[in-house]
Amino acid sequence: MKKLYKPIGIFAIMLFSFYYTERIAILMQNKSPIMQNITEVEENYMVSAVNANVDQNYIIPGIMGRMVNKSKSYVNMKAFGIFNEYYLVFDDIKPEISLEDNKDKIIKEGNKNKKAIAFLLEDGNENIKKYLKENKISADLLIQEKTYENNNFFEQINNDKEKYKNVESLLNKNNQNQNLCYVKNIDKEYCTKEKKYLIEETFFLNGQNIVEVKNKINSGAIILIKKEAVLDHLKLLVKEINFKGLKIIPISELITEKS
């Protein structure tokens, strides 16, 4: 029994030594001028998280907040021996009500604070696709196996009911799968089980409703561009979006809670 006590005692002393050494290190770190400077400025960089808005079956994603990681910032600056705000390190703050905890809800628009909209294209209008590519305007493309293209310009969304798994394999193979599911065409229950982000359009542009759509444009909108849409109408729409100071970004960026 005495032989057993000895190693236990040594182990206990080692644990206490490690704990004591760590406490001394933290105390010295907190007294450092670098750490004191970090503490003084951390509130200037604090950004509160924005909660997602849940309304029955729908959700508007929130936006993550931000806070200074004091320990990592200190280690960064200690290497240079001087305080410099450029080397601050930040941690994200997850919203209390988050999209990540509500993936069974449908996203019909992104957070308005992002000052952006997204285009969702029905495939089949080559003039519109060409215009968007030539002008480097982001868009998401609803694809089937026969229309899949191994390119990284359009963000591609699996829209093939019959060969869904085949298209998933293609997207995964080429690191193009953003896990977006257009629930008007693909089974919602299956997409929920697969942890996809469920999306619908906010409104759509067809061949006749350009005036109505121009009046509806607002930050966060997901605009479905139907294949019968007229190119000149899309150009007017892009001008109106730019006039309102909104960016055009992929859907994955519009709905992410990262700021």
Stockholm file with secondary structure:
# STOCKHOLM 1.0

chainA/1-259         MKKLYKPIGIFAIMLFSFYYTERIAILMQNKSPIMQNITEVEENYMVSAVNANVDQNYIIPGIMGRMVNKSKSYVNMKAFGIFNEYYLVFDDIKPEISLEDNKDKIIKEGNKNKKAIAFLLEDGNENIKKYLKENKISADLLIQEKTYENNNFFEQINNDKEKYKNVESLLNKNNQNQNLCYVKNIDKEYCTKEKKYLIEETFFLNGQNIVEVKNKINSGAIILIKKEAVLDHLKLLVKEINFKGLKIIPISELITEKS
#=GR chainA/1-259 SS CHHHHHHHHHHHHHHHHHHHHHHHHHHHHHHSHHHHHHHHHGGGGCBCCBCCEEETTEEECCBCEEEECHHHHHHHHHTTTSCCGGGCCEEEECCSSCGGGCTTSEECBCCGGGCEEEEEEETTCHHHHHHHHHTTCCCEEEECGGGCCCCSSSEEEECCSTTHHHHHHHHHHTTCCCCEEETTTSCHHHHHHTTCEEECCSEEECSSCHHHHHHHCCTTBEEEECTTCCHHHHHHHHHHHHHTTCEECCHHHHHCSCC
#=GC SS_cons         CHHHHHHHHHHHHHHHHHHHHHHHHHHHHHHSHHHHHHHHHGGGGCBCCBCCEEETTEEECCBCEEEECHHHHHHHHHTTTSCCGGGCCEEEECCSSCGGGCTTSEECBCCGGGCEEEEEEETTCHHHHHHHHHTTCCCEEEECGGGCCCCSSSEEEECCSTTHHHHHHHHHHTTCCCCEEETTTSCHHHHHHTTCEEECCSEEECSSCHHHHHHHCCTTBEEEECTTCCHHHHHHHHHHHHHTTCEECCHHHHHCSCC
//
